[in-house]
Amino acid sequence: MVNKIAIIGGGPAGLSAAIYNARASLEPILFAGSPPGGQLMLTSEVENFPGFTSILGADLIEKMRSQAKEFGTIIYDDNIVSVDFSKRPFTLSTSKTQYKSEAVIITAGAKALWLDLESEQRLRGRGVSACATCDGFFFRDKIVAVVGGGDTAMEETQTLTKFAKKVYLIHRRDTFRASKIMEQRIRKNSKVTLILNNEVTDVLGEQKVKAIQLKNPYEKSNTLAVDGLFVAIGHKPDTEVVSKALELDEKGYIITTQQAAVRLISGKVKMADVKKYNSKYQTMTSVAGVFAAGDCVDHIYRQASTAAGMGVAASLDAEKWLEE
């Protein structure tokens, strides 16, 4: 059996695409992964997704899954382990079965990089976060810490100063790798205290974050009382399965027509490098008929609502492409 469209990824981008494609009678199949649901499944309260004043991340995903199923999407809670985009119909393989599809939308998402601490994982959603835009509001007039030394850490710190009364920015080296202008802004902010040459070795607290343990190169430990810890050491897109089939950027994010245009304008590539992209379809990848959306493409915004919007765009592009 050859499906009209297959979607890889069960987060907001993939489920939004499925809802639109299902309503267009394309009978999509969706591979949600195992465990399914993406990063929202690990998020406690969500207060910035349109239509919900407050909702648990897992509940939001379940509502979107139910809606997609209601319109006819078939959801498999399984991982795609290999793809063949060399000819149509495309082939997607799980560990047990192969599937054929005329078009594919990749919404595999990305994962935040963590410090690999047991206490950090235990307290995720209880004071430990990797998204200041998502969770900063919950720390109004609190004391928080940010770990990292790049632009992401600077941006997270800047965002948190709008809510927290004090923000510690902790970096394991003595210099930052962030852009100078970002660093200067942070150094001028009276709410921010820099702690260099220190690593976070433990997160203290039972039901919520109470403090963090720091260690400097001289093996001296120090306990810092905080209400929250934001880890800002980067993200990794889940694109390994398509890394040999599609063009990715230097960090492993999928390049779509839109991203190719930005890279051309910024001087990162030449016109010859982007001619393979189809200007009619902003979400199409380097392979005609394969589209991508969400956090596996977007390394700037990384929000559930922006991912959902990108998923809708990809679904409309795929529908139009199939018609043509």
C-alpha positions in Angstrom: 0.0 0.0 0.0 1.2 3.5 -0.9 0.1 6.3 1.4 -0.4 9.8 0.1 1.5 11.4 3.0 3.6 10.3 6.0 4.6 12.5 8.9 7.6 11.7 11.1 7.2 13.2 14.5 4.4 13.5 17.0 4.8 16.9 18.6 2.9 20.1 17.8 4.3 20.5 14.3 3.5 16.9 13.2 0.1 16.8 14.8 -0.9 20.2 13.3 0.2 19.0 9.9 -1.8 15.8 10.4 -4.9 17.6 11.3 -4.8 19.8 8.2 -3.8 16.9 5.9 -6.5 14.6 7.3 -9.2 17.3 6.8 -8.0 17.5 3.2 -8.8 13.8 2.8 -5.1 12.8 2.4 -5.4 10.1 5.0 -2.0 10.8 6.6 0.0 8.3 8.7 2.0 9.7 11.5 5.0 8.2 13.4 4.9 9.7 16.8 8.0 8.0 18.1 8.5 6.0 21.3 7.9 7.5 23.7 5.6 9.8 21.7 4.8 13.5 22.0 8.2 15.3 21.9 9.4 17.9 24.4 5.9 18.9 25.5 5.5 15.6 27.2 8.2 16.6 29.6 6.7 20.1 30.2 4.5 20.8 33.2 2.4 23.9 32.8 1.9 25.5 29.4 0.4 29.0 29.5 1.4 30.5 26.2 -0.3 28.2 23.7 -3.2 30.0 22.1 -6.6 28.8 23.4 -5.3 27.6 26.8 -4.8 29.8 29.9 -3.0 26.8 31.5 -2.6 23.2 30.4 -0.2 20.4 31.1 2.1 19.7 28.2 1.0 16.0 28.0 -2.7 17.0 28.0 -2.1 19.5 25.2 -0.5 16.7 23.1 -3.3 14.3 23.9 -5.9 16.8 22.7 -4.0 17.4 19.5 -3.6 13.6 19.0 -7.4 13.1 19.5 -8.2 15.8 17.0 -5.9 14.3 14.4 -7.4 10.9 14.9 -10.9 12.2 14.7 -10.2 13.4 11.2 -8.7 10.1 10.1 -5.0 10.2 10.9 -3.5 6.9 11.7 -0.9 7.3 14.5 1.9 4.8 15.1 3.8 5.2 18.4 7.0 3.9 16.8 10.3 5.3 15.6 11.5 5.6 12.0 14.9 4.0 11.9 15.8 4.5 8.2 14.5 6.3 5.1 15.0 6.0 1.3 14.2 9.3 -0.5 16.1 8.3 -3.6 12.9 7.4 -5.5 9.1 7.8 -5.2 7.2 6.5 -3.5 9.5 7.1 -0.6 10.2 4.3 1.9 10.1 4.7 5.7 11.2 1.8 7.9 10.5 1.1 11.5 12.3 -1.8 13.3 9.5 -4.1 12.1 7.8 -2.7 9.0 8.3 -0.7 5.8 5.9 2.0 4.7 5.5 3.7 1.3 4.4 7.3 0.8 4.1 9.8 -2.1 5.1 12.7 0.2 6.8 13.0 3.6 6.7 15.8 6.3 9.5 15.6 8.8 8.7 17.1 12.2 11.2 15.2 14.3 11.9 18.0 16.7 15.0 18.7 18.8 16.2 18.0 22.3 17.8 20.4 24.7 21.3 19.4 25.8 21.5 18.8 29.6 24.2 18.6 32.2 23.7 14.8 32.7 22.9 15.1 36.4 20.4 12.8 38.1 19.0 15.6 40.2 18.6 17.8 37.1 16.4 15.2 35.4 14.4 14.5 38.6 13.6 18.2 39.0 12.7 19.0 35.4 9.4 20.9 35.4 10.0 21.5 39.2 12.4 24.4 38.8 14.7 23.1 36.2 14.0 24.2 32.6 15.7 24.7 29.3 13.3 27.5 28.0 13.1 30.9 29.6 10.5 32.0 27.1 8.3 29.1 28.2 8.9 29.2 31.9 10.3 32.5 32.9 6.9 33.8 34.0 6.7 31.3 36.8 9.8 32.9 38.4 8.5 36.4 38.9 10.5 38.0 41.8 12.5 34.8 42.3 16.2 34.1 42.2 17.3 31.9 39.2 20.5 30.7 37.6 21.4 30.1 34.0 24.1 27.8 32.8 25.9 28.4 29.5 28.3 30.6 27.7 26.9 31.3 24.3 24.3 33.5 22.8 21.5 31.2 23.9 22.6 31.6 27.5 22.7 35.4 27.1 19.3 35.5 25.5 17.8 33.3 28.3 19.4 35.5 30.9 18.1 38.6 29.3 14.6 37.1 29.1 14.7 36.1 32.8 15.6 39.6 34.0 12.1 40.6 32.9 10.7 38.4 35.6 13.3 37.3 38.2 14.7 39.7 40.8 18.2 38.2 40.4 19.8 36.1 37.7 23.1 34.2 38.1 24.8 33.4 34.8 27.2 30.5 35.4 29.9 29.5 32.9 32.6 26.8 33.3 35.2 28.9 31.5 36.7 32.3 32.2 35.5 33.8 28.9 32.2 33.6 27.1 31.8 32.4 23.5 28.8 34.6 22.9 28.8 37.6 20.6 30.4 40.7 22.2 27.3 42.8 21.9 25.2 40.2 23.8 27.8 39.9 26.5 28.0 43.7 26.9 24.3 43.9 27.4 24.4 41.2 30.1 27.3 42.8 31.9 25.4 46.1 32.0 22.3 44.6 33.5 22.1 45.2 37.2 20.0 42.1 37.8 22.7 39.8 36.5 25.6 38.4 38.5 28.3 36.5 36.5 29.9 33.4 38.0 32.8 32.2 35.8 35.1 29.2 36.1 32.4 27.2 37.9 30.4 24.1 37.0 27.1 23.0 38.3 27.6 19.6 39.9 24.2 19.0 41.6 20.7 20.5 41.9 19.4 20.5 45.5 15.8 20.0 46.5 13.2 17.3 46.9 10.0 18.5 45.3 11.4 21.7 43.8 14.7 23.4 43.3 16.2 24.9 46.5 19.9 25.4 45.5 22.6 24.3 43.2 26.1 23.0 44.0 29.0 24.6 42.2 32.6 23.6 41.8 35.5 25.6 40.6 38.9 24.5 39.1 40.5 24.5 42.5 38.1 21.8 43.6 36.3 24.1 46.0 32.5 23.6 46.3 29.9 26.3 47.0 26.2 26.1 47.5 24.1 28.8 45.8 20.5 29.3 46.9 18.2 29.6 43.8 14.5 29.0 43.0 15.2 27.8 39.5 17.9 26.6 37.1 17.8 27.2 33.4 20.2 25.0 31.3 21.2 26.9 28.1 24.0 24.8 26.6 22.4 24.2 23.3 19.9 21.9 21.4 20.4 18.9 19.2 17.9 18.3 16.3 16.6 14.7 15.9 17.7 14.5 12.3 20.2 11.5 12.4 17.8 9.3 10.5 17.7 11.7 7.5 21.2 13.0 7.7 22.3 11.2 4.6 19.1 11.8 2.7 18.7 15.5 3.1 20.9 18.6 3.3 21.4 19.8 6.8 23.2 22.9 8.2 26.3 22.9 10.3 24.4 22.1 13.5 22.3 19.3 11.9 19.1 21.2 11.3 17.2 20.5 8.1 17.5 23.1 5.4 14.2 24.0 3.7 13.7 26.5 0.9 13.1 29.3 3.4 16.4 28.5 5.3 18.3 28.2 2.0 17.1 31.7 1.1 18.3 33.0 4.4 21.7 31.3 4.0 22.0 32.8 0.5 21.2 36.3 1.7 23.6 36.0 4.7 26.4 34.9 2.3 26.8 31.4 3.8 26.2 29.7 0.5 26.2 30.6 -3.2 23.3 30.6 -5.7 24.5 27.3 -7.1 24.0 25.7 -3.7 20.3 26.7 -3.5 19.1 26.0 -7.0 17.8 22.6 -6.0 15.2 24.2 -3.7 11.8 25.0 -5.0 10.7 28.6 -4.4 7.0 27.7 -4.6 7.3 25.6 -1.5 8.9 27.3 1.5 8.9 24.2 3.6 10.3 21.8 1.0 13.7 20.2 1.7 16.5 19.4 -0.8 14.4 16.5 -2.0 11.2 17.3 -3.9 8.2 15.8 -2.1 9.9 15.9 1.3 9.0 18.7 3.6 10.1 19.7 7.1 8.8 21.8 10.0 9.2 22.5 13.7 12.2 22.4 15.9 14.2 20.1 13.5 14.2 23.2 11.2 13.9 26.1 13.6 16.8 26.8 15.9 15.6 30.4 16.7 12.1 30.4 18.2 11.6 26.8 19.4 8.1 27.3 20.7 5.1 24.9 20.5 3.0 27.5 18.8 5.6 28.4 16.2 6.2 24.7 15.6 2.4 24.2 15.1 2.3 27.0 12.6 5.2 25.6 10.7 3.5 22.2 10.6 0.4 23.8 9.1 2.6 25.5 6.4 4.3 22.2 5.6 0.9 20.4 5.3 -0.4 23.0 2.9 2.8 22.8 0.8 2.6 19.0 0.7 -1.1 19.1 -0.3 -0.5 21.6 -3.1 2.6 19.6 -4.3 0.6 16.4 -4.4 -2.1 18.1 -6.4 0.4 19.3 -9.0 
